[in-house]
Amino acid sequence: MKTHAFLRQLTPAFSYLTLFFPKARCKELPASSLAYFPLVGLVLGCLLWLCAYVLDGTLYPAINALVLVSLLTIVTRGLPLDGLGSLLDSVSKGGTAKEMGRAMRAHQRGSFGVIGIALALLAKYLLISQLIEEGALPSLLLFPTLGRWSMVCLVWFFPDQQEKALVGPPPASQDFWWAAAIALLCALLTQGLAGLGIVVLVWIMSYALGRYCIKRIGNITAQVMGAAVELVEFFSLAVVVALLGAA
């Protein structure tokens, strides 16, 4: 019975964040599934780590990194990148909150959004390539986990400012702390005590992004959640690479 309940909450999380379990996809995400977002990120990280481990020594680090970035983009259906592009387009056009929200939901991608997506992919590629060269493959587990953890933070910080029909009723406290425990455990196991600092910085970054988007756009949309994933992934990768360089 408990296993069935666990899978009933886990499959919508995978369906919402990845191309897996498409039949479980629904318009409104059950709030209880938010607790498993970091777990989905951890599974994505394990997939990247396994792929990098298998290809390490066979392909050059640069080509290996290209495979990993492509794999992550395909498995996540490119939704975080799409969210980042939408957010950048709305910011570049400016105007009232209603006008920015309309620009964010437009199907046509502007030049600012395209450039932002290209830079995000390039930055992720270079940082992952550096991790592979340094032999820090376990660090590949961290950035997808923290990226999905940021989505949980946005819902937890701003439960009343969610876009209509985005997430169900506000998650219970135990769901938030369960998600936090997964993110923190992954950070500590891969980065030691420095991982605690990274989690705190991601927590602050998520709050700042959410506050900014509410002020400029009026609410937290699916595009904002996707943009948060991309920004946090870049940030956590950059911090890990910087720590490796300082070691």
N, C-alpha and C positions, 0 to 999 in steps of 0.2 A: 504494500500500500504506500509506504513512504517512498519507495523507488519510483512508483508510478507518479506520485505528486512531484517528485524531483524532476523527472523527465518532462512532465507537463509544464513546468516553469522554465526548464532549460531550453527546450526546443524552440519556443518563441524567441528567446534571446539569440540563438544561433540563426534563426530565420531572419530576424531583423537586421543582424550585423553582417551576415555572410550569405553566400549563395546556397548554403545547405538548408534542408528541410523547408523548401518553398511552400509546401502545402500548409505549414503551420503559420504562415505569414498572415497578419491581420492588420487592419487599419489602425486600431488602438492597441498599443503594446501594454500587456498586463504589468502593473507596477511591480508585482512580486518577481518578475523576470529580471528586473534591473539588478538584483543582487548577484546575478550570474554573468553580468557583462564583463567584469574583470576575468572571470573564468574562461569566457569565450576568447578574450584577448590572450590569456595564457596558452590556450590551445593553439591559437594562431602563432604565438611565439615558438611553441614546441614544433610546429610544422616548419617554421623558418629555420630553427636550429637543426632539425633533422635533415632538411634539404642542404643547408650549408655544410653540415658534417659529412654528408655523402659526397658532395661535390668538392670538398676541400682536398687539395692535392691533385685533383683531376683538372679543374678549371682555374684560371687565374682569379685572384680575389675580385678584380673589377668585373669579370664576367659572372662570377658567382653572385656578386651583389646585384647585378642586373636581373638575374634569374629570381632572386628573392623579392626585389621590388615589384617585378612583374607578377609574381605569384601572389603577393599580398594584395595588389591592386585587383587582380582577377577574383580572388576569393571573397574580398569585401565588396565586390561589384562596383568599385570605384566611388562608393557613396561618400566617404570622408573627403575625397578630393573634390567631388562635385559640391559638397557643402562649403568647402573653403573657397572655391571659385565663386559661388553664389554670394557668400559674405563679402568678398573683396569687390565684386561688382556693385553691390548695394552701397558699400562704403564710398567707392569712387564716384558714384552718381550723386550721393548726398540727398538733400531734400528733407521732407517731413518723414515721420516714422512710417506713415502709410505708403509714401512713395518708395522708401527704402525697402519696405516689406514686399512691395510689388516687384521691384527690381530683383530682389532675392529669389522670388518664385518664378521669374521669367525663364522660359526654356532656352532662350538664345543667350549664349555665353559672350560676355564682353571681353575686350582686350585685356583689361586689368585682371579679370578672373583667369583667363588663359595663361597669362604670364605668371600669375601666382601658382597655378597648378604645375606649370613647367618647373618653376624654381623649387617647389616643394618636392617634386620627384627627384630633381637633381641633387638637392641637399640630402635627401634620404639615401639616395644611391651612394653619394660620397661618404657619408657617415657610416653606413653599413659596410662599405668596402674597407674603411679604416678598421672597423671592429674585426673583420675577417683577417686582415693583415696582422693585427695584434694578437690573433688567436683567442679573442674574447667572445667565443660563440655563445656561452651562457647568457651574455648580456642581450642577446636577441630575444630572450623571453620577456624582457622588461618593458620595452617601449609599446608593444601592442596591448599589454596589460594595463599600463597607466593611461593609454589613450582611451580605452573603454571605461576606465575608472573615472575619467573626467566627465563622461556623460552622466554617470551616477551622481557626481557632485553637482552638476547643473540642475538636475531634477530635485536633489535634496535641498540645495540652497534656495531655489526659486520654484516651489511647488505650485504657487498660484499664478505664475507668469508663463506657464507652458502653453504652446500653441494648442488650440482646440483639437481634441481627439488624437493628440500625440502620445500621451501616456495616460493610463488609467488613474484611479485615485492615488494620492501621495503614498509612497512606499512606507512600510513600517520601519521603525528604528532598527529592528533586528536585520532587515534587509540591507540597510545602509552599512551597518557595522560588519555584516558578513562580507559585503563587497570590499570594504576597507581592509578587512583582515587578509583577503586574497591579494590585494594590491601590495599591502605592506609586507606580507610574507615573501612575495616574489622579489620585492625590492631588497629586502634584507639578505635573502639567499644569493642573489646575484651581485649585489654591491656592498654588502656589509652594512655598517652603521651609516655610510654615506647614502644608502638607499632610503633611510628614514628622512633625511634632508630633502631628497628628490621628491618623495611623496608629499611632504609638506609644501614644497614649492609648487607642485602640480595642483594641490588643493587651493592654494592662494591664486594661482594663475586661472583656474577654472572659475573661481568666484569673480575675479576681475573681468574676465571675458563675459560672463553672464551679466554682470552689472552694466557693462558697456553696451551690450546688445539690447538690454531692456530699456536703457536710456535712449538709444538711437533708433531701435526698431520697434520696441514696445513689448516684445515677448521673446521666449526661447523657442525657436523653431527647429525642425529636423535638420535644416541646413546649418544652424548654429552648432548643433550637437556634432555634426560631421566635421565642421571646421575645428571644433575643440579637439577632436581626435587627432587631426593632422598637426595642429599646433603643438599639442602635448607630445606627440610622437617625435616631432623634430626637436623639441626642447629636451626631452629625456635622452635622446640619442646624442645630442650635442654635449650635454653634461657628462654622460658616460665616457665619450671620446676625450673630453677635456680632462677627466679624472685619470684616464689611461695615460695621457700625455704628461700629466704632472707626477705620475708614479715613478 
